[in-house]
């Protein structure tokens, strides 16, 4: 394992990089719990002959990247049931944005770590990492301080005596019924973007979906929901009677929720596919809907925008059309002209805009 100066060769997130720096000095069985903060990890650069590394990730792209280098990696919604209790000497976790996720993983560490094993935590101060370290100490009967590294903090918490009182994870593993507005019911859970509401951009898209469908010369029969979340767009679009709906996402929790929500609808033919911007989806679709994950609250990443546009280009039928909803400040329509002959800003209400794309009308 290299020094601090070389950490960018492992992962761009500084807090995750701190953990990988520690990995070089560990021995035995080590578990890395990787969420979206590890999206830029270069797993092929990670090696320690004294350490057997297992990775669990809730992101399909991360799990695929880790598995491709020969690492033992599981893709799931942080379900550790397939791993033996008290089988790890160290668990490395860069804390998540969701408190429920962080509490869940700290609780699970108590079962997975051997007596005397260590939970290595890292994160930014404003993400509550210092509080998580204190909570982990209380949970494991340990005493340690967080070490400051620029804007990041890191701590190693040893398991001494497990407290019978777990942290409140809001029953993290369980899908729960939400009612974001009158007459609407969906299953969702923490760990999904906007998990307890209907995204305003998605509502805007659905409002104009009948108009979008009317623009076709022949009524579209197949629909792809690219980046489906818990399945709101797919469920709402099902009222327009597509013959086939395919929903895909990169997030394990989103896929489970979308399956639950679509399975509750009558007379709908659907499939769920784990994929990164549709990279594992097969076939071509007459219509494609997308509310991509680069709103405010996410960095505006041109590479991410190109990934979704490339996916849409590949997956649309020759006369197919796509409808994207994005924040008004994101210039997606300009980037889309590199991929599509027909680019139209269909509607704009100030916060969001709808962009229709296609190579035919």
N, C-alpha and C positions, 0 to 999 in steps of 0.2 A: 504494500500500500504506500502511496506516495505522500509527500508532505503537503502542508497547507497551500503552497504555491502552485501545486499541480491539481488541486481539487476540481477545477473546471473540466478536467478530462473525465470526471466520473459523473457529475450531476450539476446542473446550473443553480439549483436551489441551495442557498448557503447553509441553511439549517440541516438539510439532508446530507450535504457535504461533510458537515461536522461528524455525523454518525459514521459515514464511510471512512473517515480518517481514523476513527476509533476501531473500526472493524479489523484493521491491519494488525492490531495487538491482541485480538481475542482468540480464544481457543475453544474447541468443542463444537457443539451444535448451536448455530446462531440463526435466529428468525428475523427477517426484515419484513416489516409491515409497510406496504407502499401504496399511498393514495396518489392523487393528482400532482402532489408536490414532487413526485419522482418521475414526471413525464419525460424529462430530458436525461434520464440516467443512462450512462453508457455501461451496461452490465458486463460487456466483454472485457472491460478494464478492471473489473473487481475480482480479485483473487487473493486467497489466503490459504496456504497449504495446511495450516493448523486448524482451520475452521471449516465445518460443513455448513453451507449456506442454504437456507430455505427461504423462499419469498412467497408472501400472500399479498395479492393486490385485488382491489375492487375495480380496476381499470383494465379493459381488454388489451389496449395497446401496450401498457406496461407489462402485463403478464406475458404477452406474446414476445415482446422484446427480451425479457429475462429468460424465457424458455428457449428462445432461439440460440442463446449462448451456452445451453446445457445445464443451466441452473434448475433445481427443483422448484417449480413455481405453480401455485394454485390461483385460479381466477374465481373469485366469489365475493359475496358481500361481507367480508371479514367473518366468515364462518370457519372456526378453527376446530370443528368437531372431528375432522379426519386426522388431526395431529394428537399424539399421545400426551396425556397430562405429565407434567414435570419432566419433560424430555429435552428442554433447551437450557443452555448455559447463559445465553444472552438473547434479549429481544430488543431490536432497534426500531424506534418509532418516532418519526417526525410528526408532531401533533397536527390534527386536521382542523379545518375551518369550523366544523360542527362540534359543539361540546359533547353531544350525545355520542358521536363516533369516538372521540378521545376517551371518554369515560368507559365506553364499552371495551376498547382495546386495553386500557390499563387494568380493568377487571379481568379480562381474559389472560393477561400476562401473569396474574397470580396463579392461575391453573397451569399454564404452559411452562413456567420457569421451574427449574430444580430449586430445592432449598439452597440458598446462597447464590442463586443465579441473579443476573442483573438486568434491569430494565433501563435502557439508554434512551432518554428523551431529549428532543431538541425542538426549537421553534423560536418565533419572534416574541418579544415581550408583549406586544399588543395582541397577540393570539392567546395569551393566558398561560404560557408555558411555565412560568414560575409557580403559578397556582397549581397546575397539574403535577409539578414536581412535589410540592407540599402534600397534595392529596395522595400521590403514590407512596410517599414516605409513611403517611398515616396508615395506608392500606397494607404496607409490607413490614411495618415495624422498624423502619429505617430512619436514619438521620443523615442528610446530605444537603449541600448548598448547590444552587445553580451557578455554573461558570459562564461569565459573559465573554462573548466573542463578537465584537462589533455590535450589531443590532440583534444578534442571535444569542440564545442561551442553550446550554447543554448540561445534562446531569446524568449520573449513573446511580440508580437506586437499587440497593441489594435487598433480596427477599430474606427476611429474618423470621417473622411470625405473621401469618396472614390474618388480617382483621376479618371478623365475620360480617362486617358491614360494607358491602360493595358500594362503589360510586353510583350515583343516579344516572343511568344511561338512557332514561326515558323508554325503557324496553326496546332498545335499539334494533334487535333482529326482527321485530314484528312489523309487518305491514299494518297500517291502521287506517280506518275510514276517516276521510276528511270531507267537509262540506264547505267548499270555498265560497259559495253563494247559493241563494235559494234555488232549489230544484236540481242542484248538482251534487253528486257523490262520487268520490274516487278513493281508491286505496293508494297510499303513498307512505313515505317514511323519511326520517332524517338521512342525509347522505345523498339525496336527489336535489338538484338545483331547484329552488322555489317549491320545495316539497309540499308545503301546506297551503298553497294558493294556486290560482290560475294565473299564469304569466300574462301581463297586459298585452304584450306583443302577440301571443298566441290567440288571445281573444280577438284582437284586431284582425288577424289573418282569417279566423273562422267567420267573422262578419262578412268578409269579402269573398269567401270561398265559392258560394253559388255563382257570383259574377265571374270569377275565374273559370269555373267549369263551363259556363255558358259561352266562353270565348272559343271553345273547341268546335271544330266542324263536325266531329263525331264524339259522342259522349265517352269520356275516358272510363276504362274498365278496371285498371289496376292502379294502386296507389302505394307509394313508399313514403313513410314518415322517417325522415333522416335526422337522427338525434332526438328520439321520441320522448325522452324523460319518462314520466309515469304514464304516458299514453294519451294525454288530453287531445292532441290534434287527431290522432287515429280514431278515438272514440267519437269526437264531434263529427269528423268527416264520414264516419260509418253511416250516418243518417242519409247520406247522398247515394247510398246503395252501390258502392263499388263491388265488383265481383271478387276482388282479392285485395287485402290490405297487408302490407309488410311493415313492421316497426323495427327499427334498429337503433342501438345505442352502445356507447363505450362503457357504461357504468352498470355494474352488476345489480345494484339496488333498483335502478331504473328499469332494467329488463324484467326483474321479478314483479315490479308494480304494474308495468305495461301488460304483462301476461295475465295478471289478476284482473285488471280492468277490462281488457278485451274479452277475456273468457266469460265475463258476466253479461255480455251482449248477445242478443238473439240473432240468428240468421246472418252471421258474419263469418266469412272465410278469411283467416288471418294467420300470419306467422311472425315469430319473434327471432331476430338474428343478432348475436353479439358481434359487433364490428366497430372499427375505428373509421368514422366518416364513411361508412358503407363499404369498406374494403373487402368484406367477406360476403356481401350480398350478391346473389346471382340473379340473372334475368334482366329484363328491361321493363320500364314502367311508363304508363301513359301520363301519370301525374306524380309529382314529388312535392312534398311540403317540408319546410325546414325552418326551425327557429334556432339558429346556431348559437353555441355557447360563448359568444363574445359580446354580451351586453355590458353595460356599466357594472362594475364589480368584478369583471374579468379584464385582463389586459387585452388590448386590441391587437391581435396577432395576425399580420398579413399572411403568414405561413398557414395558420389555421383556416383563414378564409379561403385560401387557394385549395386547401385539402377538401373542404366541403364543395367548392365549385367543381373541382376535378371529379369528385364522387358523383355529383349530380350529372355532369356531362357523360360519364360512363354509363350511368344507370337509366338514363332516359331513353325511351323508345324514339325512333327517328322523328315522329311527329309529336313526341311528348313535350310537356312543359313543366317547369318548376316554379314554385312560389315561395320566396324567402321573406321573412320578416326580420328586420334589424333596426337598431337605433339609428336615428336620422344622421348622426355624425359619422357613421361607418360608410365609406365610399364603395360599398359592395358592387353597385351597378357599374362603376368604372372598371373594377377588376374583372367583372363578369364578361365584359366585351372581348376579353382575350380568349374566352371559352365558348361564347354563344353568339349567334347571328342576331337574335332578337332579344333585346334587353329593354324592359319598360318599367318605370316607376308607376305602379298601378294605383297607389294611394299613399297619402302622407298626412298624418294628423298632428305633427309637431314632435312627438316623442319617438314614434316608430314610422317606418315606411315599408311598403310591400313592393317587392321587386319580382316581376314575372320574367322568366328566362326560357328560351327555346331556340331551336334551329328550324322551326317551321310553324305555321299558323293553322 
